[in-house]
């Protein structure tokens, strides 16, 4: 559907988790299974990280690590702390090269402005 509507295609490169029971039930290839977020983030072919963890602790750390690695992040997670920081989650001070994420709820769907360089 994405390709039909936008002309873009996504290649799933990794499923990072500590337990792959659900991935197995969905029939997802075991070749994609990876227990190391660092390994997935170090791959230069990975440009977007989709965070599906939920919660506030591990999810937030995952998002921060992905942003620090220069990856774009897609998340519907409202509990990762952007509200506690006036709507902004930062990976470092605002200086050249820093990344930030701003998001708002629109019709129940989190929409995030593109990542910007300070």
Buried (B, 14 or more C-beta within 10 A) or exposed (E): EEEEEEEEEEEEBBBBBEEBEEBEEEEBEEEBBBEEBEEBBEEEEBEEBEBBBEEBEBBBEBBBBBBEBBBBBEBBBEEBBBEEEEEBBBBEEEEEEBBBBBBEEEEEEBEBEEBEEE
